[in-house]
Amino acid sequence: MSLFAFGPSRGPRWPIGLQAAIGLAGPIAVMTLLGLPALGYIAASGAFTVLFVGSSPVVERARVLPFVAAGLIVSAALGVLAAPSTWLVLEGVVIVAIGSAALSFGFRLGPPGPLFFVLVFGLSAHVVTSAPIASPVYLAAFAAGCAFSYLVAVSPLLLPRPRSVTARPLRDLLPGPALDADGRMLLLRVAIVSVIGVLSALVVDPARSYWVVGAAVAVIGVAADRAAALQRGLHRMLGTIVGAGLYALLALLHPAGLWLALLLGILQFLIELVVVRHYALALVFITPLVLLLTGAATGDIGDMSIALERIVDTIVGAALGAASGFLHPRRIPRAVS
């Protein structure tokens, strides 16, 4: 995928974009109106549930997404438990990265792979230590957000046509557990970058280890290909830098309450429209979304030092993920006879 060209269209993306936007903005808007915006920001993270198996029929998504939600909730719970200890967080980042990668690749979950399990673990540990919120309340809000997002994702089943589709058995939707050669290589790359990423975070700030590892895991993705790793690494670096600039502009507006909910919903919708066709452009929207959401949950919106830290962390992580692509043997095109 070139920096100056869009990839091929894979069908309409607006339905999943709309679902993701509602899953993200809905909890923030509702809890803001109830006078509990902090819980809304936490519940909004549950919108990550919607982002999986987006190209599958709704009847099949209804079967798979509960497992995704359960994995995200477990990741959040582990983050909350590890939060009091820096060393536990560092170890947890590695364990969650490798464990979620093994399950994602072993059961052919597909994109976005293990990325959001790592981010949810790190964000949960970060928010619990940075914001005045009890751990059980945090987990309850996050689980409620996952449940809400699931309901949004399966809401088309209220219509007759989506219900008429026959769903494949769960063992066909999530075949495994088994790792083929590509899966084993992807898992090895995740293991390597998670360990090196955590060690590199010790040099700058251990609390940022999840972002370094998350950037590396995002670059690895689910494609066992050296060229894809290099392209995604470049896209992630440049997209994050431009996205940090967009965050700086949006932070000047001091978004809050319902306006923040609307802004985050728009960003999430735009992400889903472009992410499969132009990864760098998607990062331009992903970066301010994550910074705004995290900043709202911790009360740090507008802190540009955090944006600069994310640029550094992303460059380090993306470089690790791209470099790990060299573990794949170079694929030589077959001659056409």
N, C-alpha and C positions, 0 to 999 in steps of 0.2 A: 504494500500500500504506500503510494507516494505521498509526500507532504503536500503536494499540489494537485492531487487527484482523489476523487471519491471512489470507494469500492463499489461493486455491483449491488443493486438493490436486492434485498431478500424478502420482499413483500412489505405490506404496510406496517409501520412501526407505531402509528399513533394510538392504537388500542392499549398496548402495554405502556406507552408513554403516559397516557391518560391515567391508567391504573396506578402507575408509580407516583404520579403527581398527586393523585387523591390520597394514596397511602401515606405520603409524606406530609402534605399540607393539611389534611383532614384533622389528625390528632392535635396539631399545633393550634389550628383555628378553634376547635372545640374547647380545648383546655384553656386557651387564652380567654375565651368568653366566660369560662367558669372560674377565672381568676387563678389558675394553676398552670401558667405557661411552661414552667420548668418541666413538668411531667409531660407536656405535649412535645417538647423537644426530644425527650428520651423516647417516647412512644414512636416518634417519627422515624427513628432508626429502624424500626421494625419493617419499614417500607422496603428494605433490602430483600425481604421475602419475595416480593413481586418480580424481582429481576431474573429469577431462574426459570428455565424451561419455557421461555416466552414464546417460542415458535410452535409449541405443542398445542393440540386442541384443549379447550378448557376442561373437558372431562378428564383428560390425562393430567393436566396441571393440578386438578383437585386432588389427585392421588399422590402426586409427588411433593407438592409444596408443604404439606404437614411435616415431612421429614426435614425439609430445608429449614422451616421455622424451628423445629426441635433442635437442630444443629446450631442455629443462631442463638437460641435461648441458652443452650449449654455453654456456648462460647462466652456469652455475657455473664453467666453465673461463675465461670472459671475466672473471668476478668475481675469480678467483684471480690471473689475469694482471695485472689492473688494481690489485690490492690494495696494492702498494708505493707507489703514487702517488695522492694525494688528487685531483689534477686528472684523472687517468685514470679514477678511479671516477666522478667527476662527469660526465665526458663519456660514460662507459660507461652510466650510468643513462639518459641521454637516448637514446643509440643503441639500447640494448636495448629501451627502452620503445617507441620508434617502429618499430624493426624487428620486434619480436614483435607489435605491433598490426597492422602491415601484413600480416604472414603470417596472423594470427588472423582478421582481417576479410576478407582476400583469399581465404582458403580456407574461409570459413564454419565455423570451428572451434567457435563457440558459447561459452557460458559455461564457465569463468570468464574467458575471453578472455586478454589479455596479462598479467594481474595477477601470476601466479606466476613468470613468466619474469623480471619486474622484481625481485620479492622474492628469488628464488634468486640472482640476480646480486649484489644488495646484501648478502644474508646471507652469501654465500660470501666476499665481500671483507671483511666485518666479522669473521667467525669466523677466517679465516686470519691476520688482523692481531692478533686478540685472544687466540687460543688457541695453545699450543705444538704445532702440527701441521704437518707438511710438506705442501706443495701437492699433490704426486702422491698422497699418502695420502688427503688430503681428497677429491680427485676420484674416487679409486677407491672410497672409502666411499660417496660420493654416488651414483655410477653403480650400485653394488651395490644401494643402496636403491631406485633407480628400477627395476632389473631385478626385485627382489623384489616391489615393488608391482605391476608388470605381471603377474607370475605369479599374484599374489593376484586381480587383476582378471579374469584369464581362467580361473581355476580352475573356474568352473561348466561349462566345456567338457568336464570329466571326466564329466559327466552326458549321457545320450543326448539329452534334450529340447533343451537349448541348442545342441547340435551340429546338430540337424535344421533349424535356421533357415538359409535361404539369404542370404548376405551380399551387399549391393549392391557393385558395383565401387568401387574406391578413388576413381576420378574422380568418382563420385556422392557419396561420403562426404565428400570434400574438394574440392568444385568450385572451380575457379579456375586460376591466380590472376586475380582480377578484383574490382574495387571498384565497387559501385553507389553511388548518391548518398548513401545512409545510411552506407555504409562509408567513403566519402571524408570525410564530416563527422566520423565517430567518430575516424578517423585524425588529422584536423586537430586535434581536441580533445586527443587524447593528445599530439601534438607540442607544442601550446601549454602544456599543464599540466606536461609534463616539463621544458621549458625554464624556465618560471617557478618550478616547484617546486625545481629545482636552485639557481636564483638565490636563492630565499628561504632555502634551507638554508645558504647561505653566511653569512647573518646570524646564525644560531644555532649550527649545527654541521654542516660539510660531510659528516661521516660518517653523518648521519641523512637525507641526501638521498633515499635509496632508499625510506625509509618515507613521506616526504612525497609523492613521486611515486606510490608504490604505493597510498596512500590515494586520491589523485586518480584514478588509473586504475581502481581498484575502483568508485568512484562512477560513472565513465563507463560501465563495464560493456560490454554489447553491444547496448543499446537506444538507438536514435537518437530520444530523446524528452526534451523540456525538463522536463516534470513528473516523469518518472522520475529525472532527475538531481537535482532538488531533494529528492525523497523519499529517495533513497539517501544523499545528503549528510547529511541530518538523522539518518537511521537510523545512519549510520556514526559520526557525532559522539557521539550519545547512547549507542549500544551500546558504543563504546570506553571511554567514561568509566565506565559501570557495570562493564564487563569488567575495567578496571584495579582497581576495588575488589574484584572477585572474586579477581583475582590476588594482591592484598595478603592476603586471607584464606587463600588456598591456600599462599602462601609461608610463612605462620606455621607450617604443618605440616612445613616443611623436607622436601619430598618428594625421594626419591632412589632410585636403583636400580629394582627391580621395582615398587615403589609408584609411582614417577614414571611408569614405562611404562604402568601400569594407569590412572593419572589422565589422562595424555595421550590414551590410547585412548578413554576415556569421553568426554572433551571433544570429540574428533574425531567420535565417533559422534553426539553430540548436535548438533554443527554440521550434519552432513549431514541430520539429521532435519528441521531447521527452516529451513535457509538459503533454500530456495525459497519458503517461506511467510511468513517474518518476518525480514527482513534485520537489524534492530536486535538481535533476540534472538540471532541467530547470532553477531553481533559480541561479545555478552556472553561467549560461549565461545571465539571465535576469539582475542580479545585475550589472555586468560591462557594459552592454548595456545602462542601464538607467543612470549610473554614467558618462559614456563617452558622451552620448547625452546631458545630462544636463550640464556637464562641458564644452562641446563645445559651447553650447548656451550662457553660462555665462562667458566663458573664464577661467574656473577653472579646466581644465583637469590636473590631477596629484596631486591635493590637497588631501592628504590622510586623513586629518582631516574630510573631507566630508564623505569618506568611513567609517571611524570609527563612525561618527554620524549615518550613515545609518544602521550600525550593531546594535547600541543601539536602534534606533527607531524601527527596525524590530523585535528585541527581545521583546520589550514592546508591540508592536502591535500584534505580533503573539501570545504572551501569553494571551492578551485580547481576541483575536478571539478564541483561543483554550478553554479558560475558559468559554466563552459564550456558548460553546457546551453543558455544563452541564445543561443548561436550557431545553434541549431536554430530554424527559423521556427515560430511558434506555430500549433498545429494547431487549426483551428476545426471543431467537430463539424458534420456535415452535417445539414441539416434533413430531418425525416422527412415525406414528403408523403402 
